[in-house]
Amino acid sequence: MSLPAPEPSTTVVITGASSGIGTELARQLAERGYNLVLVARRRERLEELAGTLRARHGVAVDLDDTPVGDRDARARLVGSLQDGEREVVGLCNNAGFGTYGRFQKLDFEREQEEVRVNVEAVHHLTGAFVPRMLERGAGAILNVASIAGFQPLPYQATYGATKAFVLAFSEALHTDLLGTGVSCTALCPGPTKTEFVEVAEMQGLEANAPGFLWQSAADCARDGIEGMLHGRRTVVPRITNKVTAQAGRLTPRSVLLPVMRAVYGRG
């Protein structure tokens, strides 16, 4: 197993823990006895979740409302965690968001923030904790990518590109870490019942994905945790997502891009 068994002196950090997959990662890791550090900007949600997990599972749950897209704030978070009383043996880089529309029509500052949260935070936090994990000879990182990372996405140019980075970075790092006792796993969900669609203002496109394609956040988190525990390189939940991912990799761009434009476009 790559993620060490829970101990009183260790903890797992989860970013984007206030909703969706992040909340489910917290619930299921707490059920397994892991102490947690929950990171998200919506502190009220974190406090409610933390209270529930402490009461039900008797684990230590610390909270931090650091905006992970802010470099200086993120550096302070890293310093606090590295100086904390518990050793970080697991890291779930789950924080992220998407935008929707033609790139040239979107708010450019929002697009840059998307890169800071989806890419820079993942890279920074991973790099900050890998050395200590290597010293222990054990540890696991779970980076939440997406099946969007397997191909370019018209109308979601920035989002698809950020997830392509997370996927490529995580798979390469996994290989770099082979034999060290430390692993990096890329979790690549497909359509998942979270707040993502609302945040990205994609509500009108939900009907484009039939109901059977949607996965619950709980099931997705379960797949990710199993990947962490067993040190897997990549986890693509459900056969439908595996087919979509492979199609994205293998289909010629001259065919793929017009199809994706037709599916995602709405003017």
N, C-alpha and C positions, 0 to 999 in steps of 0.2 A: 504493500500500500504506500502511496506517495504522501497523502495527507496524514500526518502522525495522529495517533489516537489522542483524544482530548486529555489534557492534564490541567490541574489548577493554575499552573504557571504559564500556560500558553493561551493564545487567542487567535481568532480568525477575523480579518477585516473585510467588510462588505461595503462597497460604495453604491450609491443609488439604492439605499436600503428602505426608502420610505414607501415604495409601491412596487407592484408587479413582480418580476422575477427576483429582484433584490429582497423584497419582503419574504418571499417564499424560501429563498436561500437561507435567510436568517431563521425562519421557523424550523426548517428541516435540520439545519446544523445544530440548533439549540436542542432539538429532540434527540440528537445523537450525543449531546453532552458537551458541546463546544462552547467555550466563552467567546463573546463576540464584541467587536467594535463596529457600530453602525454609523455610516457616514451618509449624510444627505442634508439638503438645505431646509427641508420641512421638519423642523425640530419637534413640532407638536405630534406629528405622526410617529416620529422615532420614539418619543417618550411613551406613547401609548403602546407601541409594539414592544418596547423594552420591558415595560411593566408586565405585560402578558407573559413574555418569555421567562422573566425571572421567577414569576409566580408558578408557572407550569413546570419548569424544568430545572430550577435552582441553579442556573448558570449566571455568570457575571456578564452584564451587558453594559458597555460604555457607549456614549453618544458623542458625535461631533458633527456640527453643522457647517463644516468647511465647504465652500464652493470649489470643487476640485478643478474647475476650469481656470482658477486664479493661481498663477504660478507661485506667488509669494505665500498665499494662504496654504497652498498645497505643501510647500516646503516646511511651514510651521507644523502642519499635520504630521508629516514624516518625522520631524524631530521629536514631536510629542510621543509618537508611537514607538520610536526607537529608544526613547528614554523611559518608557512606561514600565510598569511592574510585571507585565506579561510579555513573553516572547511571541512575535507574530510568526506563526507556522503556516498560515493559510491566508491568501489574498484573493478576493473576488472583485475584479474590476468590472462592475456591472453598470456604473453610471454612464448615461449616454442619452442622446435624443436625436430625432430626425427632423428634417424640414422637407417641404414639398413644393414643387413648382419649377418653372424654367429658371436656371441659375441666374441669368441676367436680370430677372425680375424680383429676385429675393433680396431681403435685407442682408447686405454683405457682412455687417458686423455680427449678425446672428449666425451666418455661415462660418465665420472665423471662430466664434464661440463653440460651434459644433466641433470643429477640428480640435480646439483646446480641450474640450471635455472628452470626446470620443477617442482622440489619438494621444495628445500630449500627456494627459493624466494617466492613461494606461501605461505609456512608456516610462514616465517618471516613477510611478508607484512600483511598477515591476522592477525597475532598476534599483530602487531604493531598498527592496527587501530580499532580492535574490542573494546578495553576499552573505547576509546573516543566516539564511536558510542553508547555504552551502557550508558554512561553518558547522552547523548542526548535522549536516548530512541528511536532512529531511525537510520537506516543505512542499507546498503545492500552490500554484497560481491558476486561477480560472479567469480567463479573459472572455467576456461576452461579446462575440462578433455577431454574425447574422448570415443567413443564406444570401443576403444582399451583397455580401463580400465576394461572391463567386463570379460576378459579372458587373459591368457598368450599368447604372440605372438612370436613364433619362428621367427628368423631373425629380430625381433624388441624387443628383450628381455628387454632392458633397457627402451625403450619408453613405452611399454605396462605396465611395472611395475611402472613407474612414474605416468602414468595416473590412474592406479589403486589406487595409494596413494591419488591423488587429489580427486578422486571420493569418496573413503571411508572417507577421512578426511572431505570433504565438507558435506557429508550426516550426519556424526556424529555431526559436529559442528552445522549444521542446527537444529538438535534435541536439542543440548545443549542450543541453543538460543531461543527456543520456549517461547513465552510470554514476550520477552524483547523488542520487537519492532525492533530488528535487525535480519537479515536473512543472510543465506549463501546458494547460489545456485550453483549446479554443472551443467555446460553446457557440453553435451556429443555429439559433432558432429560426423557424419560419414564422408564419402568422401566429401570433400569441395574444391571448386575451389580457392586455395590459392597458395602460393609459397612453401608449406610444401613438396610436392613431389620432387621438384627440390632440396631443401636444404638437404633432406634425401637421395638424389640420387636414387630415386625409379621410374624414368621416364618410365622404361621398364615395370613396373607393372600396369600402369594406365589402360591398356586394360583389366585387370582382373576384373575391376569394370565397369559394363555396364553404359552407359551414364545416364540412368534414376536414378541411385543411387546417382549421384553427386548433391550437393546443392550449391547454390551461397553463398559467404561470407555474402552478404547483408541479405539474408533470415535467415542464421544462427544467425547473430548478432541480428536480430529482435526477434527471438525466445528467445535469451538470455536476452535481455532487458525486454521483457514481464515477464520472470521468475524473474528478479530482482524486478520489480515493484510490483509483486504480492507475493513475498517472497516464491517462490516455492523451494522445496528441490532439485529436479533433473529435467533437461530439456533434453530430447532426441528428437531432431528434426526428423520429418518424420516417417511414419509407418515402412518403410523398415529398418531404424536404430533401431527402437524399437524391431522389430523381431530379428535382429542380436544381439542386446544386451541381450535379454532374452535367445537366443540360447547359447550365450557365458556363461551365468550363469548356465544354466541347463544341457548342454550336458556333459556327462562324459569325463574327460580329456583323457582317453584312446582312445576315438573316436575323440575328438576335435583336439588334438595336431597333429596327423598325417594329418588331413584334412588341418589345417592351414599351416603346413609345405609344403604340396603340393601346396597350393595356393600362398604362399609367397616366396617359395624357388626358387632360380635360380642358384644353385651350391654352 
